[in-house]
Amino acid sequence: MGFVIRRISLGLVLSLGRAVLWAQSTQTDILSTPTGPFGIGRITYHWTDSSRAEFLFTDVKARREVMVDVWYPARRVKETGGAPYLPDLPRLQRVFGDSALRRDFAPASAAIEAGLLRSHATEGALPTCPPRGCPLLIFSHGGGVDRSFYSSQYEDLASNGYIVAVIAHTYDTHVVVFPDGRVVGAAPAFRDNFQPDSALPRWRRDWEREVRSQAYLRHVMDVEVGDIRFVIDQLSQYARDARFRAPFLGRVDLQRVGALGHSGGGEAAAFACQVDARLKACLNQDGVMHNLPFSRDAAGRTMNQPFMYIGRRHSTPRLSDTQLASMEMTRAEADSLFRAIAAGQDDLLSDMPAGAYRVTLKMPGVTHMSFSDEPLIEAVRDSEKTADARLALKMIEKYTRAFFDKTLLGRTQTVLDRPPPADTAFVVVEQFAPAVTRTRR
């Protein structure tokens, strides 16, 4: 559950290649169309945090390096074909060479070379923001996922007036390409030789292993929380200092900063809110450990900012007698454990001083990766799967935007307050406050 190191990018990129044959050499609008009135700009930065060691390798001299894409509202321009969907591909071609790239990523390279999948952004476009500035959102990808695979979300937010800084969390993403040509892949998956007490029932031994694994993942999240805070520091400088020549100079409202992310990135966004008061709102997309979208701190506190968790509908598993026997667990123990896990999330969300929302997706075909572009890309030429993928992204984008509209822009009438009747077949909205829980279906 939650924060899992994934190696999905190659399979997804291979799916892109199939679009070449299906599109018959014409431009394909695979991504969702941004809903906002603004054009979209994008610029990429390479930043080094000299105060931190690289990832978990605290005994090395290397400092923490990250690549960051900034997507922002821009003046509309005539159709230019859009910026590359995977901006690192030209550097990968230089590092690996065309033949190796085609062998390792085939037939994806043909799809991208043909320009059949591109973003709606324009590199370095002229920005547009109101006099007060645009609110800033920091996005963290899921473990092992390439940052580009959430482009539909970035584009929708930017087109609606948000500046979105997207971090490539080095060593916890599929691959990072630095400007000097270095290519860094994901760190090896966690391995643990720990052997729990053999006298414990199997389910307890498995639980203890899981706890140790999640302790490791918490260390990874600590690094990523550091990345989020560092990026806020950097963007604060770039937004104020003309020497950096940022297109968004003077256009960032640093009093309205939020964080969000998917899977492990969503958990990292929540943890960042707990330790950094500059963040005014945080949102976790389908990232949980033991059904919790974040954990209380050492003093038992939650967070002071508004929070939203958006996830998928889950049913309580019904284990067979054979499964219970293999786990060395009674049915009463299983029922008690599942009740405690379910109640833990409600208790956590109800104990938040600024309140919380939970949005549960219940449309057909929604999966953990529905928060990314993966299902949309893989559904090319399948109209039913394409419709399901577009619906899921539409709801995710709509309710994500509503949360930040409400918490950062101060809007009082959003779909979180009164979901339209058409939405109620696909989402459940719950609002939590101390001692108060309201459900809107």
N, C-alpha and C positions, 0 to 999 in steps of 0.2 A: 504494500500500500504506500501511497505518498511518494517519497523521494527515492526513486529507483534510477540507477545509472542505466541509460538506454543507449543502444547503438542502432537507432532507427534511420539515421540520415541517409545512408547508402540506399536502403530499400526505397525510401521516399524519392530520392533523386532518380533512381531507376524508373520510378513511375512517371517522372516528368518526361523521360525520354520517349515513352510510349505515346505521349501527346503529339509528337511529330507526325506519326502515321495517322492518328485520328483527326488531326486538325487540317490535313491536306494542304499544308504549307500556307495557311492563312493565320492571321493574328487571332489568338484565342484568349478570351477574357475569363481565365480560370478563376481568378481571385474574386471575392465579393466586391461589389461596387461600393466605395466609400459613401456614407450617407450625408456627410456634412457639406456646407456651402463653399469651403475653402479648397484650394489646391494643396498639394503636399510637397514639401521639400525634405531632403535627406542629406546629411553630412556625416562622415565617419571620422572618429578620433582614435588615436593610440596614446594611452596614458600609462605612466608608471608611478606607482605609489612607493616612494623611497622609504616610507616608514614601516613597511610590512614585508615579510619574507614571501617568496613565491609559493602560493597554495599552502599545503600542509608541511612543506619541506623547510622547517624552521632553521635547520643547520646549514643552509646554503646561503651564498652571498647574493644570489639573484633576488631582485625585488619584484613585487607583484605588478604584473602587466595585464592590462585589459584593453580590448577593442570595444568601442561604444558607438552605436549608430544613433544619431539624433534625428527624429522625424518631427516636422513642425508644420503649422499652417502657413501656406504660401499663396502668393498671388497666382491666379490661374493663368496658364500659358497655353498656347496652341499645342495640339497633340504632338508629343515628341517620341512616343513609343515607350516611355517609362524607363526608370533606372533599372539596372539588372536586378533580378530577384535574388540571385546569389552573387553578391559583389566580390567575393573572394576568388571566384573561378579564374579570372585572368592571372592572378598570382599563382594559383595552383597549377595552371598550365606552364608557367615559367619554372616552377619548382620541379614538377614531375615530367614535363614534356607532354606533347599532344598524344603520343602513342600510349604512354603509361596512363594518362588521364582517361583516354577512351577505354582502355582495358579495365581500369579499376572502377570507372563510373558509367561505363557503357550500359545502355544507350543514352544516358542522361546528357552527355556532352553535346550530342546532336540536337537535343531539344533546346538547350540553352543557346547554343551557337545559332540556331534558327530563330531565336528570339520569340518563341511561342509562349513563354511564361515570363512576364515582366511585372514589376511593381507599377503602381499608379503615381509614384513619386518622381520628382525631378531633382537631380543632384545639384545642391547649392542654389536652389531657387530663392527668389526674393521673399522674405517672410512677411506675414501680416498678423498683427495682434492689436487689441484695443490699447488705449493709453496706459491702463493699469498693468498691462502685460498678460501673457497667457500662463495658465497654471502648468506646472511641471509634473510629469509622472515618470517614475523609474520602473522599468520592466525587467523581470528576471525570468529566464527561460527554465523549462524543466530539465532535470538531470540528463546530460548526454544529448540534448536536443539542440540543433543548430538554431541560432537566434532568428534567422531569416524565416523560419517556418511559422512565425506568428505575424507575418506581414499584414494580413487582413485586419487584425486587431489594431496594429500601429496606424495603419492608414485611416481606419474609421475614426480613431481618437484624434489624429492630427487634422483630419478634414473638419472636425467639430471644434477646433480651437485649442487643442492641447498640444504642448510640446512633450514628446515621449523620448526618453533616453533609454536605449536598449543595450544592456550589458551582455557581452560574451564572457561568461565566467570561465576563464582559462582553466583547463584540466577537468572541468565538469561539463564540457560541451563537446560535440562530435569532433570539431577541428577548429582551431584558430590560426589564421594566417596574419603574421605581423608584416608591417611595411618593408622590413628588410629581407623578407622572403622566408623567415622561419615558420615552420608549420608545427603546431603543438596539438596533439590529440588528447583524448580523454585519459585520465588516470586509471590504472587498473582497478577493477572492482574490489570491494572490501573482502579480505579473507581473514578468517578468525580460527585459530586452533583451540579455542576455549572449549572445554568439556565440562558441562554441568554435572551435578551430582546424579549418578545413575539411579539412585534410590527415588528420585522425583518421577512423577508420572510424565509420560512423553510430552503432553501439552505444556507442562511447566518447563521442561528442558528446552522445547522449541521457543517458548516465550522468552526465556533468558537469553537465548542466542539472538532473538530478534531485538531485545533491548540493547544488547551490545552492538549490534549492527546499527541501530538507530543512534546510539551514542557517537559512533563514527560519523554518521551522516550529520549529526548536530555540529560536529567540528567543521564539516564542509560548509554547513549553513553559516557558521560563525565567519568563515572566510567571505562568503557571499554577502553577508550583512556588512562586512568591512568594505566590500566593493560598492555596495549601494551608498554608504556614507561617503566614500571617497569620490564617487561620481557627483554627488550633490556638492561637495567641496569644489570640484573642478568646474562644474557648470556655473556655480556662483561666481567664480572668477571670470569665466568666459563671458558671462552675461553682463559683467560690470566693467571689464577692462578692454578698451579698444585695441590694445596691442595684440590680442588674440584673434581679432578679425573674424569673430563668429557671426554667422548670418543672423543669429537671434540676439545680438548685442542689445541690451536695454529692453528686451521684449519678454523676459522671463519674470513672472511674479513669484518671487522666492518666499512669499508669505503663504502661497497656496501650492504646497508640494505633497504629492501622494506617492505611494508605492503599490505595485501589483505584480503578480507573477503566476505561473502555472506550475502545478505539481510541487516539486521541491522549491522552485522559485517562488511559489505562492507562500510557502512556509517561511522562506527567507524574508520576503516582504513583510510578513506579520512580525517576525522577530525584530526587524529593523525598526518598526514602529515602537516596540517596547523599549528600545534603547536610544532613540533619536527623536527628540521633541520637534525637530524641524519638519518631520513628516506629520501631516495633519489628517491623513486618512490612509487606510491600507486595505487591500483586497487580495484574497487568496482564491485562486481558481483550481479547485479539485486536488489540493495537496493536503494530506493528513498523515499523522502518525497515531496509530491506535484510535482512529476516528477523530482526532483532535487537530484542528487547523493551525494551532500553535499551542505552546505549553506555558503554564504560569511561570513566573520567575521564581527565584529562590525564596522570596518572601510571600509567595502565593498570589501575587498580583497578576492581573491580565494586561490591559493597556489603557491609556487615557484617551486615545483617539477613536473615532468611529471606525467600525470594521465591517467587512462583508465577506462571507464565504459563499461561493457559488460552486455547486457540485452536482453530481448525478444522483438519481434516485437509487437507493439500495434497499433490498429486502433482507430481513434477518435470515441467515442460512439455516436450513433444516438438515442437520447431520443425520445420516443413517446410523443404525446400530453398529454396522461394520466400521464406519468412520470413527464413531465414538470409542469403540474398542481399540482401534489402532492408535488413538490418541491417549488411551488410558484415562478416559474422562467419562463421568456419568452424565446423563441427560440433564439432571438438575444443575450440575456444575456448568455445563455448556449454556443453559438458559440464563443462569445467573451472570455468567461472564458477558454474554451478548447484551443483557439488559444494562449492565454497568457501562459497557462501551458506548451504547446508544445514549444513555443518560449523561455521560461525561461531556459530550458536545453541547447538549442543552444547558447543562450547569455552567460550562465555561462561557457560552455566549450570553447567558442571563446575568453574569457577574461582571459586566463591562460598564464602567461609569458613563461612558459616552454612548452606549447602546450599540447594537449590532443588527445586521441583516443576514438572513440565510436564504439564498435562492436555490431551489432544487429543480434541476432539469428533468423532465419526464417524457420528452419526445422520443419517438422510435429511433433506434440506431445510434443514440448518443453514446460515445465512449470517452475514455480518458483523453485521447488525442483529438477529440472534437474541438478542443480549445485552440488547436493549431490548424494550419492549412492542410495537414496531411490527408484527412479523409476527403477533402474537396479535390485535391490533386489526384488521389488514387481513384476517384469516382468518374474521371473523365470518360465520356461516352456511355455512362450508365446513368440514365436520367433519374431513376428512382433514388439511387445512392447520392447523386448530385443534389437532389432536392432535400434529402435528409441532412446532408452536410451543410448546405446553405442555411437551412432552418436553424440548426444548432448554433452556427456562427452568428446568425442574425440575433438570436435571443441572448447569447453570451455578450455580444457587442452592445446590444440595447441596454441590458441591465448593468453591465460594467460602466457604461457611460452615465447612466442614471445615478449610480452611486456617487461618482465623482462630481456630477452636476450638482447633486444635493449637498455634498460635504465640502467641496472646494468652491463652488460657484454660488452656493446658498439658494438654489432653486427649491421651492417648496412643493411644487406639483410635478412629480415624476412618476414613472411606471412603478416605482417602489411604493408610492403612496396609494395608487389606484391602478393596478394592472388592467389594461384593456381586455374586454371579454375574449377577444381572439387569442390572447396570450394564455389564458387560464387553462387551456388544454395541454399546455406545454411546460408551464412553470408553476411552482408554488413559492410564494414570497412570505417569509416570516420575519417579524420585527421583534427584537429582544431588548429589554431594558431590565434593570434590577426589579425583580418581583412582578414584571409584566411581560407577557408574551402574546402577540397577536399574529394570527395567520390569515393571509389573504390568498384565496385560491381562484 
